Amino acid sequence: MFIKVKKWLVCYPLVAASLSLLLAGGAQAQVADPGAGAKQLWQLIDYVAVDYSGAIEHGKVVSEAEYAEMLDFTDNAATQIAALPAHASQAAIAAAIADLRQAVVAKADGVEVKRLAHHANGLLIAAYPIPVAPKVLPNLMRGAALYAAQCASCHGVAGGGDGPLAASLEPKPIAFTDGERAQSRSVMALYQVISQGVAGTSMASFGQLSDNERWDLAFFVGGMSHDAAARTHGEKLWQDDPQAKTLYADLAAVTTLTQEAAAAKLGADEAQALTAYLRSAPGKAEAHKPTGLALSRLRLEESLAAVHAGDRAAATRLGLSAYLDGFEPIEPMVGARNKSLLLAVENAMLAYRSAVAKGTVADAEAAGDKLQQLFTHVEAELGDAKAEPMTTFIGALTILLREGVEALLIVIGIIAFLRKAKRNDVMPYVHGGWISALVAGGLTWVAATYLVTISGASREVSEGLGSVFAALVLLSVGLWMHQKSSAGRWQEYLHEKLTAAMTRRSAWGLFALAFIAVYREVFETVLFYSALAADGNGGALLGGFLVAIVLLVVIAWALLRSSARMPIGQFFSWTSAFVALLAVILMGKGVAALQEAGWIGVTPVDFMRIDLLGILPTLETLLAQAAIVAIIVAGYGWNRYSAGKHKLA
């Protein structure tokens, strides 16, 4: 299960508070649920796919009531798509619904109507993502109990549509044991009906049930048309047929794939058996879902298919998933063994997303082919063998040292500043910030190890927003420090002005900066260490960690000692320049992280890459850093001009 950005930020309160306006716009654009409109539209279209055959046979109306319902549903679908939020694929969905409507009016063959309905719903889900699978594995025993309590009175104890109340209902309750009709019905369709009910019928909404309970009920009902023999046959097929695992790649495939759709690829008997088995044991599919490079390859193929279909939005989303959900979890292992290969994959991912954004099919195919070749190299690099202990040791050492030094420089800078300013009373806020960040990091490790899987998107968004926020704060601090050093009035300022200037509000601002500076690095280190731990070299991992801690302590001591001996004017002059440099670096890294999360576009340029300085060969990162540099140059120039006027006065 992946933590959504906003949910994860509950554990990251300072960033959430500082960046609430950004999240209200950016995060909403990324993960917002368009609401019940898309769900209801999906349900209308799915109803047409399932029930149309009961209205039309061989081009003739066999049920006036059901045919009128089909006309009404398709008419309403055409209205509802226009009411959904604007989207690049909205016109394509509307056209697909219009084709479906025309087929119903023309009394077309049922197979063609199903195809058109499923095509329209596929476009709808890609453009307006709605939950298509439960967040936890369904509990079929609870589903059976819920059915007996909520459904049996109408649909019958065995699901034959013959419950005690059935005779008084019109239209009659559906017989879930009807195998022919059940072939066209997905578990997701059952979940939607249970959640929303069906207008104009006795099927009421069961929205009072929890989300998990509704999925439990949907899975139980979805298996009522199958018997034990089919489930036994399906279990054997699942064990022996690799194609079955490819088709039912995860729990979402089990919920959305109809038996009829599976039959087109596996054959009728195989589809019936596998549907029966996996709806009774949904955890089997979830356990075999692709991860790592297998997931990257799958998402890349799906993304290219979306490019060919002209669905740029879906292609972009799937391309991001190929990196964030597939490759990024194994990134630390690749980096520890072959850094140049890691950089090549990252650059190729950026190039692919850029090609998709431009909508050029040929360029996207070329970039996709290059990525697939690089994935092959990664597979060869990782192999089946675990990393050598020395590789794990070096990886653990360099990761913590790299992440720790960045946080250390900011925190030590704040502490040195407060010491020079003789403001020891504010020091507890700073210490509280970095200590809280370490505690939050420990809780993150527990969560990432035992509770949830933190998605790549959450990681990149949190790192990106934290970096940009820290860069802006450091920029303002650097310009302010340079102004005072240029004026040459530090002693006067510190003794007469600082007490009034350093309020409780600004003290909490230092707490926030210390927390963010440390936590963003701890968060990244936790995820990297979790990946390195998969190699099993626990001793080497611990050794690298301890050596890095010792080195960080030595660096911190040296920085504090040197800053204490430095004359105050020189200290603030040098520190202002260093803080400004950190702002440039963090801005580059922050924009790059937001690019990887899909929040910012990617335009590759022919330029050098220097990870240490946050310089990456994309137009967006370079422009962001150039903007920071321009502000620094202008600010420093103005400070010197003001200082000159002050001396003349």
Secondary structure by P-SEA (a helix, b strand, c coil): ccccaaaaaaacaaaaaacccccccccccccccccaaaaaaaaaaaaaaccccccccccccccaaaaaaaaaaaaaaaaaaaacccccaaaaaaaaaaaaaaaaaacccaaaaaaaaaaaaaaaaaaccccccccccccaaaaaaaaaacccccccccccccccccccccccccccccccccccccaaaaaaaaacccccccccccccccaaaaaaaaaaaaaccccaaaaaaaaaaaaccaaaaaaaccaaaaacccaaaaaacccaaaaaaaaaaaaacaaaaaaacccaaaaaaaaaaaaaaaaaacaaaaaaaaaaaacccccccaaaaaaaccaaaaaaaaaaaaaaaaaaaaccaaaaaaaaaaaaaaaaaaaaaaccccccaaaaaaaaaaaaaaaaaaaaaaaaaaaaaaaaaccccaaaaaaaaaaaaaaaaaaaaaaacccccccaaaaaaaaaaaaaaaaaaaaaaaaaaaaaaaaccaaaaaaccccccccaaaaaaaaaaaaaacaaaaaaaaaaaaaaacccaaaaaaaaaaaaaaaaaaaaaaaaaaaaaccaaaaaaaaaaaaaaaaaaaaaaaaaaaaaaccbbbbbccccccccccccccaaaaaaaaaaaaaaaaaaaaaaaaaaaaaac
